Amino acid sequence: MNFEFILVENQYAPQIALVRLNRPKELNALNLQLMLELKKALQDLDEDEEVRCIIITGNQQAFAAGADIKQMENKTAIDLLKIDQFETWDQIRKTKKPIIAAVSGFALGGGCELAMTCDMIVASETAKFGQPEIKIGIMPGAGGTQRLTRAVGKALAMEMVLTGKFISAEEALKAGLINKVVPEELYLNEAVKLATEVCAMSPIATRLAKESVNKAFETGLQEGLFFERKNFYMSFTSEDQKEGMSAFVEKRKPDFKGK
């Protein structure tokens, strides 16, 4: 399918899908059409049995510098309710396959929220993360107050949300927001390297494990442990489990089929 504001590529490996936000003149500002295209692409990739991991990226200057303010400026609360733009964000969160954000340059507002919706974040040394919505008289609305607080803690989240402060890639790493920082010329390659490691694992096990980790942010400990055990038991119904354990005993590399 052809898109106007995103590009979907798989030049690195058939199992790795690269989704590139493609509004460079607008620093990849997230307008409604781009988000709908992203939702559609992720739905298609989630159903593609060959794809095992997804990377979302922008360009060196910007992952995404925020929502498209021009598109939002004159909207009313009722307009936003009817548009229901957050349904698209919910669909991104529901993607079953692992998603890695490869971030360079600005990841601000909706861009920061999009990166946090992903499962892991690889950043270049030039990356800047922030929730500057307060500077234009609003607040984060796509998870910025919730995911950021869970990732970096109340103190830093409050500072970022209430002042609009940006943090550097190194600060984001120390705070636990991202996985790693690399030179700008390597950030995408590093994301592909991480995706390759994920792709080497059982697709069934990675799906079950992703669900379980995410459950930790949505439930109490006992409910989370119950969910984890259920998924653990379920993993023993797969051919991948038999292959993985046989390969371990036989001291060979497993050949996971996602069955």
PyRosetta script that sets phi, psi and omega in degrees:
from pyrosetta import init, pose_from_sequence

init()
pose = pose_from_sequence("MNFEFILVENQYAPQIALVRLNRPKELNALNLQLMLELKKALQDLDEDEEVRCIIITGNQQAFAAGADIKQMENKTAIDLLKIDQFETWDQIRKTKKPIIAAVSGFALGGGCELAMTCDMIVASETAKFGQPEIKIGIMPGAGGTQRLTRAVGKALAMEMVLTGKFISAEEALKAGLINKVVPEELYLNEAVKLATEVCAMSPIATRLAKESVNKAFETGLQEGLFFERKNFYMSFTSEDQKEGMSAFVEKRKPDFKGK")
pose.set_psi(1, 136.4)
pose.set_omega(1, 179.1)
pose.set_phi(2, -88.0)
pose.set_psi(2, 134.5)
pose.set_omega(2, 178.6)
pose.set_phi(3, -117.7)
pose.set_psi(3, 157.2)
pose.set_omega(3, 179.2)
pose.set_phi(4, -92.1)
pose.set_psi(4, -36.2)
pose.set_omega(4, -171.0)
pose.set_phi(5, -117.0)
pose.set_psi(5, 2.9)
pose.set_omega(5, 172.2)
pose.set_phi(6, -136.2)
pose.set_psi(6, 158.6)
pose.set_omega(6, 174.2)
pose.set_phi(7, -122.4)
pose.set_psi(7, 135.7)
pose.set_omega(7, 177.8)
pose.set_phi(8, -114.7)
pose.set_psi(8, 121.2)
pose.set_omega(8, -173.8)
pose.set_phi(9, -131.5)
pose.set_psi(9, 159.6)
pose.set_omega(9, 172.0)
pose.set_phi(10, -143.9)
pose.set_psi(10, 43.4)
pose.set_omega(10, -174.9)
pose.set_phi(11, -73.1)
pose.set_psi(11, -15.3)
pose.set_omega(11, -176.7)
pose.set_phi(12, -84.8)
pose.set_psi(12, -41.2)
pose.set_omega(12, 178.5)
pose.set_phi(13, -170.6)
pose.set_psi(13, 147.8)
pose.set_omega(13, -179.0)
pose.set_phi(14, -58.6)
pose.set_psi(14, -27.9)
pose.set_omega(14, -176.7)
pose.set_phi(15, -83.0)
pose.set_psi(15, -9.8)
pose.set_omega(15, -178.3)
pose.set_phi(16, -113.3)
pose.set_psi(16, 119.4)
pose.set_omega(16, 176.9)
pose.set_phi(17, -101.9)
pose.set_psi(17, 129.7)
pose.set_omega(17, 177.7)
pose.set_phi(18, -106.8)
pose.set_psi(18, 121.2)
pose.set_omega(18, 177.1)
pose.set_phi(19, -109.4)
pose.set_psi(19, 116.3)
pose.set_omega(19, -176.0)
pose.set_phi(20, -108.5)
pose.set_psi(20, 121.0)
pose.set_omega(20, 173.3)
pose.set_phi(21, -66.5)
pose.set_psi(21, 133.0)
pose.set_omega(21, -166.9)
pose.set_phi(22, -134.6)
pose.set_psi(22, 63.3)
pose.set_omega(22, 168.6)
pose.set_phi(23, -128.2)
pose.set_psi(23, 65.6)
pose.set_omega(23, -171.0)
pose.set_phi(24, -60.1)
pose.set_psi(24, -36.7)
pose.set_omega(24, -179.3)
pose.set_phi(25, -66.1)
pose.set_psi(25, -27.0)
pose.set_omega(25, -180.0)
pose.set_phi(26, -101.7)
pose.set_psi(26, 17.8)
pose.set_omega(26, -177.2)
pose.set_phi(27, 53.2)
pose.set_psi(27, 37.5)
pose.set_omega(27, 177.9)
pose.set_phi(28, 58.6)
pose.set_psi(28, 34.0)
pose.set_omega(28, 175.8)
pose.set_phi(29, -55.7)
pose.set_psi(29, 138.4)
pose.set_omega(29, -171.2)
pose.set_phi(30, -88.6)
pose.set_psi(30, 92.3)
pose.set_omega(30, 174.6)
pose.set_phi(31, -86.4)
pose.set_psi(31, 173.2)
pose.set_omega(31, -174.8)
pose.set_phi(32, -62.2)
pose.set_psi(32, -38.8)
pose.set_omega(32, -177.7)
pose.set_phi(33, -67.9)
pose.set_psi(33, -42.1)
pose.set_omega(33, 178.1)
pose.set_phi(34, -58.8)
pose.set_psi(34, -43.8)
pose.set_omega(34, -178.7)
pose.set_phi(35, -66.1)
pose.set_psi(35, -38.0)
pose.set_omega(35, 176.9)
pose.set_phi(36, -66.3)
pose.set_psi(36, -38.7)
pose.set_omega(36, 176.9)
pose.set_phi(37, -65.4)
pose.set_psi(37, -41.0)
pose.set_omega(37, 178.7)
pose.set_phi(38, -63.3)
pose.set_psi(38, -42.9)
pose.set_omega(38, 177.4)
pose.set_phi(39, -58.5)
pose.set_psi(39, -47.2)
pose.set_omega(39, -179.3)
pose.set_phi(40, -63.4)
pose.set_psi(40, -43.8)
pose.set_omega(40, -179.4)
pose.set_phi(41, -62.1)
pose.set_psi(41, -43.4)
pose.set_omega(41, -179.4)
pose.set_phi(42, -67.4)
pose.set_psi(42, -36.5)
pose.set_omega(42, 175.7)
pose.set_phi(43, -61.6)
pose.set_psi(43, -45.0)
pose.set_omega(43, 179.8)
pose.set_phi(44, -64.4)
pose.set_psi(44, -43.5)
pose.set_omega(44, -178.9)
pose.set_phi(45, -68.6)
pose.set_psi(45, -32.0)
pose.set_omega(45, 177.6)
pose.set_phi(46, -65.3)
pose.set_psi(46, -29.1)
pose.set_omega(46, -179.1)
pose.set_phi(47, -90.8)
pose.set_psi(47, -9.9)
pose.set_omega(47, -179.4)
pose.set_phi(48, -81.9)
pose.set_psi(48, 111.0)
pose.set_omega(48, -174.8)
pose.set_phi(49, -66.5)
pose.set_psi(49, -21.3)
pose.set_omega(49, -179.1)
pose.set_phi(50, -76.8)
pose.set_psi(50, -30.2)
pose.set_omega(50, -178.1)
pose.set_phi(51, -79.9)
pose.set_psi(51, 131.0)
pose.set_omega(51, -179.7)
pose.set_phi(52, -116.6)
pose.set_psi(52, -18.9)
pose.set_omega(52, 179.8)
pose.set_phi(53, -151.0)
pose.set_psi(53, 146.6)
pose.set_omega(53, -176.7)
pose.set_phi(54, -121.2)
pose.set_psi(54, 136.4)
pose.set_omega(54, 173.9)
pose.set_phi(55, -114.0)
pose.set_psi(55, 130.9)
pose.set_omega(55, 172.4)
pose.set_phi(56, -110.5)
pose.set_psi(56, 129.7)
pose.set_omega(56, -178.4)
pose.set_phi(57, -144.5)
pose.set_psi(57, 173.8)
pose.set_omega(57, 174.8)
pose.set_phi(58, -122.2)
pose.set_psi(58, -115.1)
pose.set_omega(58, 173.1)
pose.set_phi(59, -136.8)
pose.set_psi(59, -176.0)
pose.set_omega(59, -175.9)
pose.set_phi(60, -65.5)
pose.set_psi(60, -30.0)
pose.set_omega(60, -178.1)
pose.set_phi(61, -79.0)
pose.set_psi(61, -34.8)
pose.set_omega(61, -176.5)
pose.set_phi(62, -156.9)
pose.set_psi(62, 131.6)
pose.set_omega(62, 164.4)
pose.set_phi(63, -69.8)
pose.set_psi(63, -60.9)
pose.set_omega(63, 170.0)
pose.set_phi(64, -164.9)
pose.set_psi(64, 126.3)
pose.set_omega(64, -174.2)
pose.set_phi(65, -86.5)
pose.set_psi(65, 11.4)
pose.set_omega(65, 176.7)
pose.set_phi(66, 128.4)
pose.set_psi(66, -172.6)
pose.set_omega(66, 175.8)
pose.set_phi(67, -75.1)
pose.set_psi(67, 164.3)
pose.set_omega(67, 178.7)
pose.set_phi(68, -81.3)
pose.set_psi(68, 97.6)
pose.set_omega(68, -174.2)
pose.set_phi(69, -64.5)
pose.set_psi(69, -35.6)
pose.set_omega(69, 179.3)
pose.set_phi(70, -60.0)
pose.set_psi(70, -34.7)
pose.set_omega(70, -179.2)
pose.set_phi(71, -75.4)
pose.set_psi(71, -24.1)
pose.set_omega(71, -175.4)
pose.set_phi(72, -98.8)
pose.set_psi(72, -19.4)
pose.set_omega(72, -166.6)
pose.set_phi(73, -50.4)
pose.set_psi(73, -44.8)
pose.set_omega(73, -173.4)
pose.set_phi(74, -103.7)
pose.set_psi(74, 13.2)
pose.set_omega(74, 179.6)
pose.set_phi(75, -76.4)
pose.set_psi(75, 148.6)
pose.set_omega(75, 172.8)
pose.set_phi(76, -100.2)
pose.set_psi(76, 170.5)
pose.set_omega(76, 177.3)
pose.set_phi(77, -59.6)
pose.set_psi(77, -37.8)
pose.set_omega(77, 179.5)
pose.set_phi(78, -68.6)
pose.set_psi(78, -39.0)
pose.set_omega(78, 176.0)
pose.set_phi(79, -57.1)
pose.set_psi(79, -47.4)
pose.set_omega(79, -178.1)
pose.set_phi(80, -65.4)
pose.set_psi(80, -37.0)
pose.set_omega(80, 177.9)
pose.set_phi(81, -63.6)
pose.set_psi(81, -41.7)
pose.set_omega(81, -179.7)
pose.set_phi(82, -69.8)
pose.set_psi(82, -37.7)
pose.set_omega(82, 178.9)
pose.set_phi(83, -65.1)
pose.set_psi(83, -37.1)
pose.set_omega(83, -179.8)
pose.set_phi(84, 51.6)
pose.set_psi(84, 51.5)
pose.set_omega(84, -176.3)
pose.set_phi(85, -64.8)
pose.set_psi(85, -23.6)
pose.set_omega(85, -176.8)
pose.set_phi(86, -75.8)
pose.set_psi(86, -13.1)
pose.set_omega(86, 173.8)
pose.set_phi(87, -62.2)
pose.set_psi(87, -33.9)
pose.set_omega(87, 176.6)
pose.set_phi(88, -65.0)
pose.set_psi(88, -42.5)
pose.set_omega(88, 178.5)
pose.set_phi(89, -63.3)
pose.set_psi(89, -38.2)
pose.set_omega(89, 178.5)
pose.set_phi(90, -62.3)
pose.set_psi(90, -37.3)
pose.set_omega(90, 179.2)
pose.set_phi(91, -66.6)
pose.set_psi(91, -39.1)
pose.set_omega(91, 177.1)
pose.set_phi(92, -60.3)
pose.set_psi(92, -44.0)
pose.set_omega(92, -179.9)
pose.set_phi(93, -62.9)
pose.set_psi(93, -30.2)
pose.set_omega(93, -176.9)
pose.set_phi(94, -82.6)
pose.set_psi(94, -4.6)
pose.set_omega(94, 179.8)
pose.set_phi(95, -56.6)
pose.set_psi(95, 128.4)
pose.set_omega(95, -173.4)
pose.set_phi(96, -78.9)
pose.set_psi(96, -32.3)
pose.set_omega(96, -177.3)
pose.set_phi(97, -81.1)
pose.set_psi(97, 150.2)
pose.set_omega(97, 179.2)
pose.set_phi(98, -60.4)
pose.set_psi(98, 139.3)
pose.set_omega(98, 178.4)
pose.set_phi(99, -122.8)
pose.set_psi(99, 130.0)
pose.set_omega(99, 176.9)
pose.set_phi(100, -112.1)
pose.set_psi(100, 129.7)
pose.set_omega(100, 172.9)
pose.set_phi(101, -91.6)
pose.set_psi(101, 126.3)
pose.set_omega(101, 174.9)
pose.set_phi(102, -105.7)
pose.set_psi(102, 107.4)
pose.set_omega(102, -168.0)
pose.set_phi(103, -113.3)
pose.set_psi(103, 127.8)
pose.set_omega(103, 169.9)
pose.set_phi(104, -132.7)
pose.set_psi(104, 146.1)
pose.set_omega(104, 179.5)
pose.set_phi(105, 69.7)
pose.set_psi(105, -143.4)
pose.set_omega(105, -171.8)
pose.set_phi(106, -78.0)
pose.set_psi(106, 130.1)
pose.set_omega(106, 168.0)
pose.set_phi(107, -129.4)
pose.set_psi(107, 86.2)
pose.set_omega(107, -169.4)
pose.set_phi(108, -122.2)
pose.set_psi(108, 147.3)
pose.set_omega(108, 177.4)
pose.set_phi(109, 55.7)
pose.set_psi(109, -122.0)
pose.set_omega(109, 177.9)
pose.set_phi(110, -59.7)
pose.set_psi(110, -28.4)
pose.set_omega(110, 177.2)
pose.set_phi(111, -66.9)
pose.set_psi(111, -41.6)
pose.set_omega(111, 175.8)
pose.set_phi(112, -66.3)
pose.set_psi(112, -41.1)
pose.set_omega(112, 179.3)
pose.set_phi(113, -64.9)
pose.set_psi(113, -38.2)
pose.set_omega(113, 177.4)
pose.set_phi(114, -64.6)
pose.set_psi(114, -44.6)
pose.set_omega(114, 178.2)
pose.set_phi(115, -59.6)
pose.set_psi(115, -41.5)
pose.set_omega(115, -178.9)
pose.set_phi(116, -70.8)
pose.set_psi(116, -22.1)
pose.set_omega(116, 176.0)
pose.set_phi(117, -71.0)
pose.set_psi(117, -23.4)
pose.set_omega(117, 176.2)
pose.set_phi(118, -72.7)
pose.set_psi(118, 168.0)
pose.set_omega(118, -175.2)
pose.set_phi(119, -85.2)
pose.set_psi(119, -31.1)
pose.set_omega(119, 178.6)
pose.set_phi(120, -143.9)
pose.set_psi(120, 154.7)
pose.set_omega(120, -178.7)
pose.set_phi(121, -131.1)
pose.set_psi(121, 124.0)
pose.set_omega(121, 171.2)
pose.set_phi(122, -108.7)
pose.set_psi(122, 130.3)
pose.set_omega(122, -174.8)
pose.set_phi(123, -126.3)
pose.set_psi(123, 149.3)
pose.set_omega(123, 171.6)
pose.set_phi(124, -82.7)
pose.set_psi(124, 164.6)
pose.set_omega(124, 179.8)
pose.set_phi(125, -62.6)
pose.set_psi(125, -18.5)
pose.set_omega(125, -178.3)
pose.set_phi(126, -89.8)
pose.set_psi(126, -3.6)
pose.set_omega(126, -173.8)
pose.set_phi(127, -66.4)
pose.set_psi(127, 142.3)
pose.set_omega(127, 176.0)
pose.set_phi(128, -129.6)
pose.set_psi(128, 128.3)
pose.set_omega(128, -179.4)
pose.set_phi(129, -113.6)
pose.set_psi(129, 140.2)
pose.set_omega(129, 179.9)
pose.set_phi(130, -171.2)
pose.set_psi(130, 160.0)
pose.set_omega(130, 173.9)
pose.set_phi(131, -123.7)
pose.set_psi(131, 79.9)
pose.set_omega(131, -173.7)
pose.set_phi(132, -88.5)
pose.set_psi(132, 17.1)
pose.set_omega(132, -176.7)
pose.set_phi(133, -56.4)
pose.set_psi(133, -31.4)
pose.set_omega(133, -177.2)
pose.set_phi(134, -59.2)
pose.set_psi(134, -26.7)
pose.set_omega(134, -177.9)
pose.set_phi(135, -72.7)
pose.set_psi(135, -15.7)
pose.set_omega(135, 177.5)
pose.set_phi(136, -115.5)
pose.set_psi(136, 20.8)
pose.set_omega(136, 171.4)
pose.set_phi(137, 84.5)
pose.set_psi(137, 14.8)
pose.set_omega(137, 176.8)
pose.set_phi(138, -131.1)
pose.set_psi(138, -167.1)
pose.set_omega(138, 178.8)
pose.set_phi(139, -137.4)
pose.set_psi(139, 167.1)
pose.set_omega(139, 177.4)
pose.set_phi(140, -59.5)
pose.set_psi(140, 144.3)
pose.set_omega(140, -178.9)
pose.set_phi(141, -132.6)
pose.set_psi(141, -1.3)
pose.set_omega(141, -178.9)
pose.set_phi(142, -116.9)
pose.set_psi(142, 34.1)
pose.set_omega(142, 176.1)
pose.set_phi(143, 107.3)
pose.set_psi(143, 0.1)
pose.set_omega(143, -174.7)
pose.set_phi(144, -61.7)
pose.set_psi(144, -38.1)
pose.set_omega(144, 179.9)
pose.set_phi(145, -79.0)
pose.set_psi(145, -22.8)
pose.set_omega(145, -175.0)
pose.set_phi(146, -94.1)
pose.set_psi(146, -54.0)
pose.set_omega(146, -178.6)
pose.set_phi(147, -69.4)
pose.set_psi(147, -38.0)
pose.set_omega(147, -179.6)
pose.set_phi(148, -63.9)
pose.set_psi(148, -43.8)
pose.set_omega(148, 179.8)
pose.set_phi(149, -63.1)
pose.set_psi(149, -41.3)
pose.set_omega(149, 178.9)
pose.set_phi(150, -66.9)
pose.set_psi(150, -30.3)
pose.set_omega(150, -177.9)
pose.set_phi(151, -82.2)
pose.set_psi(151, -44.6)
pose.set_omega(151, -170.4)
pose.set_phi(152, -113.8)
pose.set_psi(152, -7.0)
pose.set_omega(152, -178.9)
pose.set_phi(153, 94.8)
pose.set_psi(153, 163.8)
pose.set_omega(153, -173.4)
pose.set_phi(154, -64.2)
pose.set_psi(154, -44.2)
pose.set_omega(154, -171.8)
pose.set_phi(155, -61.0)
pose.set_psi(155, -53.0)
pose.set_omega(155, -178.3)
pose.set_phi(156, -68.7)
pose.set_psi(156, -39.6)
pose.set_omega(156, 179.0)
pose.set_phi(157, -61.0)
pose.set_psi(157, -44.1)
pose.set_omega(157, 177.6)
pose.set_phi(158, -59.5)
pose.set_psi(158, -44.2)
pose.set_omega(158, -179.4)
pose.set_phi(159, -62.4)
pose.set_psi(159, -45.6)
pose.set_omega(159, -178.6)
pose.set_phi(160, -66.6)
pose.set_psi(160, -41.9)
pose.set_omega(160, -175.8)
pose.set_phi(161, -75.8)
pose.set_psi(161, -37.8)
pose.set_omega(161, -175.3)
pose.set_phi(162, -85.9)
pose.set_psi(162, -18.4)
pose.set_omega(162, 178.8)
pose.set_phi(163, -114.5)
pose.set_psi(163, -15.8)
pose.set_omega(163, -175.9)
pose.set_phi(164, 78.4)
pose.set_psi(164, 13.6)
pose.set_omega(164, -178.2)
pose.set_phi(165, -60.8)
pose.set_psi(165, 138.9)
pose.set_omega(165, 172.0)
pose.set_phi(166, -91.5)
pose.set_psi(166, 150.9)
pose.set_omega(166, 170.6)
pose.set_phi(167, -121.6)
pose.set_psi(167, 150.2)
pose.set_omega(167, -178.9)
pose.set_phi(168, -78.2)
pose.set_psi(168, 170.5)
pose.set_omega(168, 177.4)
pose.set_phi(169, -60.6)
pose.set_psi(169, -41.6)
pose.set_omega(169, 179.9)
pose.set_phi(170, -64.8)
pose.set_psi(170, -41.1)
pose.set_omega(170, 177.1)
pose.set_phi(171, -64.4)
pose.set_psi(171, -39.7)
pose.set_omega(171, 178.9)
pose.set_phi(172, -64.3)
pose.set_psi(172, -37.3)
pose.set_omega(172, 178.3)
pose.set_phi(173, -65.6)
pose.set_psi(173, -47.4)
pose.set_omega(173, -179.8)
pose.set_phi(174, -63.1)
pose.set_psi(174, -32.6)
pose.set_omega(174, -178.3)
pose.set_phi(175, -81.4)
pose.set_psi(175, -11.0)
pose.set_omega(175, 179.2)
pose.set_phi(176, 90.1)
pose.set_psi(176, 14.1)
pose.set_omega(176, -179.0)
pose.set_phi(177, -78.9)
pose.set_psi(177, -32.2)
pose.set_omega(177, -174.6)
pose.set_phi(178, -128.3)
pose.set_psi(178, 169.2)
pose.set_omega(178, -176.6)
pose.set_phi(179, -89.4)
pose.set_psi(179, -41.3)
pose.set_omega(179, -177.6)
pose.set_phi(180, -160.1)
pose.set_psi(180, 159.6)
pose.set_omega(180, 178.2)
pose.set_phi(181, -124.1)
pose.set_psi(181, 133.2)
pose.set_omega(181, 179.4)
pose.set_phi(182, -137.5)
pose.set_psi(182, 164.7)
pose.set_omega(182, 175.7)
pose.set_phi(183, -55.8)
pose.set_psi(183, 151.6)
pose.set_omega(183, -173.9)
pose.set_phi(184, -53.6)
pose.set_psi(184, -39.1)
pose.set_omega(184, -176.2)
pose.set_phi(185, -72.3)
pose.set_psi(185, -8.6)
pose.set_omega(185, -175.0)
pose.set_phi(186, -113.8)
pose.set_psi(186, -5.1)
pose.set_omega(186, -169.9)
pose.set_phi(187, -62.0)
pose.set_psi(187, -39.7)
pose.set_omega(187, -179.4)
pose.set_phi(188, -72.1)
pose.set_psi(188, -40.6)
pose.set_omega(188, 177.1)
pose.set_phi(189, -61.4)
pose.set_psi(189, -37.1)
pose.set_omega(189, 179.4)
pose.set_phi(190, -67.3)
pose.set_psi(190, -38.0)
pose.set_omega(190, 176.3)
pose.set_phi(191, -64.7)
pose.set_psi(191, -39.8)
pose.set_omega(191, 177.5)
pose.set_phi(192, -65.2)
pose.set_psi(192, -39.7)
pose.set_omega(192, 177.5)
pose.set_phi(193, -60.7)
pose.set_psi(193, -44.9)
pose.set_omega(193, 178.2)
pose.set_phi(194, -64.5)
pose.set_psi(194, -42.4)
pose.set_omega(194, 178.3)
pose.set_phi(195, -62.2)
pose.set_psi(195, -37.7)
pose.set_omega(195, 178.7)
pose.set_phi(196, -62.5)
pose.set_psi(196, -40.0)
pose.set_omega(196, 177.6)
pose.set_phi(197, -63.8)
pose.set_psi(197, -41.2)
pose.set_omega(197, 178.6)
pose.set_phi(198, -65.4)
pose.set_psi(198, -41.7)
pose.set_omega(198, -177.8)
pose.set_phi(199, -64.2)
pose.set_psi(199, -23.4)
pose.set_omega(199, -179.9)
pose.set_phi(200, -74.4)
pose.set_psi(200, -13.2)
pose.set_omega(200, -178.9)
pose.set_phi(201, -91.5)
pose.set_psi(201, 171.3)
pose.set_omega(201, 177.9)
pose.set_phi(202, -66.8)
pose.set_psi(202, 124.7)
pose.set_omega(202, 178.0)
pose.set_phi(203, -59.5)
pose.set_psi(203, -33.4)
pose.set_omega(203, 179.2)
pose.set_phi(204, -69.2)
pose.set_psi(204, -45.6)
pose.set_omega(204, 180.0)
pose.set_phi(205, -64.5)
pose.set_psi(205, -39.8)
pose.set_omega(205, 180.0)
pose.set_phi(206, -65.7)
pose.set_psi(206, -38.2)
pose.set_omega(206, 177.6)
pose.set_phi(207, -63.5)
pose.set_psi(207, -47.0)
pose.set_omega(207, -179.6)
pose.set_phi(208, -64.7)
pose.set_psi(208, -39.5)
pose.set_omega(208, -179.8)
pose.set_phi(209, -68.4)
pose.set_psi(209, -40.9)
pose.set_omega(209, 177.5)
pose.set_phi(210, -60.7)
pose.set_psi(210, -45.6)
pose.set_omega(210, 178.2)
pose.set_phi(211, -57.7)
pose.set_psi(211, -40.4)
pose.set_omega(211, -175.6)
pose.set_phi(212, -71.4)
pose.set_psi(212, -41.9)
pose.set_omega(212, 177.6)
pose.set_phi(213, -62.7)
pose.set_psi(213, -45.0)
pose.set_omega(213, 179.8)
pose.set_phi(214, -62.8)
pose.set_psi(214, -32.2)
pose.set_omega(214, 179.9)
pose.set_phi(215, -63.0)
pose.set_psi(215, -27.8)
pose.set_omega(215, -179.7)
pose.set_phi(216, -62.2)
pose.set_psi(216, -24.4)
pose.set_omega(216, -179.5)
pose.set_phi(217, -90.4)
pose.set_psi(217, -5.8)
pose.set_omega(217, -172.6)
pose.set_phi(218, -117.2)
pose.set_psi(218, -9.5)
pose.set_omega(218, -174.0)
pose.set_phi(219, -138.2)
pose.set_psi(219, 172.0)
pose.set_omega(219, 170.7)
pose.set_phi(220, -77.9)
pose.set_psi(220, 173.6)
pose.set_omega(220, -174.6)
pose.set_phi(221, -61.9)
pose.set_psi(221, -47.3)
pose.set_omega(221, -175.4)
pose.set_phi(222, -64.4)
pose.set_psi(222, -42.6)
pose.set_omega(222, 177.7)
pose.set_phi(223, -65.8)
pose.set_psi(223, -38.6)
pose.set_omega(223, 178.2)
pose.set_phi(224, -63.7)
pose.set_psi(224, -42.2)
pose.set_omega(224, 178.5)
pose.set_phi(225, -64.2)
pose.set_psi(225, -39.4)
pose.set_omega(225, 177.4)
pose.set_phi(226, -61.3)
pose.set_psi(226, -44.5)
pose.set_omega(226, 179.4)
pose.set_phi(227, -63.6)
pose.set_psi(227, -42.8)
pose.set_omega(227, 179.4)
pose.set_phi(228, -59.6)
pose.set_psi(228, -46.2)
pose.set_omega(228, -178.1)
pose.set_phi(229, -64.6)
pose.set_psi(229, -38.8)
pose.set_omega(229, 177.3)
pose.set_phi(230, -59.7)
pose.set_psi(230, -45.9)
pose.set_omega(230, 179.2)
pose.set_phi(231, -68.3)
pose.set_psi(231, -34.9)
pose.set_omega(231, 176.0)
pose.set_phi(232, -60.5)
pose.set_psi(232, -48.5)
pose.set_omega(232, 178.5)
pose.set_phi(233, -61.3)
pose.set_psi(233, -40.7)
pose.set_omega(233, -178.5)
pose.set_phi(234, -61.9)
pose.set_psi(234, -33.4)
pose.set_omega(234, -178.9)
pose.set_phi(235, -61.8)
pose.set_psi(235, -23.1)
pose.set_omega(235, -179.6)
pose.set_phi(236, -79.0)
pose.set_psi(236, -2.0)
pose.set_omega(236, 175.2)
pose.set_phi(237, -89.6)
pose.set_psi(237, -4.0)
pose.set_omega(237, -173.7)
pose.set_phi(238, -95.2)
pose.set_psi(238, 152.4)
pose.set_omega(238, 172.1)
pose.set_phi(239, -66.8)
pose.set_psi(239, -30.7)
pose.set_omega(239, 178.9)
pose.set_phi(240, -60.9)
pose.set_psi(240, -36.6)
pose.set_omega(240, 178.3)
pose.set_phi(241, -63.5)
pose.set_psi(241, -43.7)
pose.set_omega(241, 179.1)
pose.set_phi(242, -63.8)
pose.set_psi(242, -43.2)
pose.set_omega(242, 179.9)
pose.set_phi(243, -65.1)
pose.set_psi(243, -44.2)
pose.set_omega(243, -177.8)
pose.set_phi(244, -63.0)
pose.set_psi(244, -43.9)
pose.set_omega(244, -179.0)
pose.set_phi(245, -72.6)
pose.set_psi(245, -37.0)
pose.set_omega(245, 176.1)
pose.set_phi(246, -63.4)
pose.set_psi(246, -42.7)
pose.set_omega(246, 179.4)
pose.set_phi(247, -63.3)
pose.set_psi(247, -38.5)
pose.set_omega(247, 178.3)
pose.set_phi(248, -63.3)
pose.set_psi(248, -46.2)
pose.set_omega(248, -179.0)
pose.set_phi(249, -65.5)
pose.set_psi(249, -37.3)
pose.set_omega(249, -177.0)
pose.set_phi(250, -87.5)
pose.set_psi(250, 1.2)
pose.set_omega(250, 177.6)
pose.set_phi(251, 56.8)
pose.set_psi(251, 50.4)
pose.set_omega(251, 176.6)
pose.set_phi(252, -134.9)
pose.set_psi(252, 168.7)
pose.set_omega(252, 178.7)
pose.set_phi(253, -78.3)
pose.set_psi(253, 131.3)
pose.set_omega(253, -179.8)
pose.set_phi(254, -72.9)
pose.set_psi(254, 151.4)
pose.set_omega(254, 177.2)
pose.set_phi(255, -116.6)
pose.set_psi(255, 88.4)
pose.set_omega(255, -175.8)
pose.set_phi(256, -79.4)
pose.set_psi(256, 135.5)
pose.set_omega(256, -177.6)
pose.set_phi(257, -109.6)
pose.set_psi(257, -6.7)
pose.set_omega(257, -177.5)
pose.set_phi(258, 73.8)
pose.set_psi(258, 35.5)
pose.set_omega(258, -179.6)
pose.set_phi(259, -128.8)
pose.dump_pdb("model.pdb")
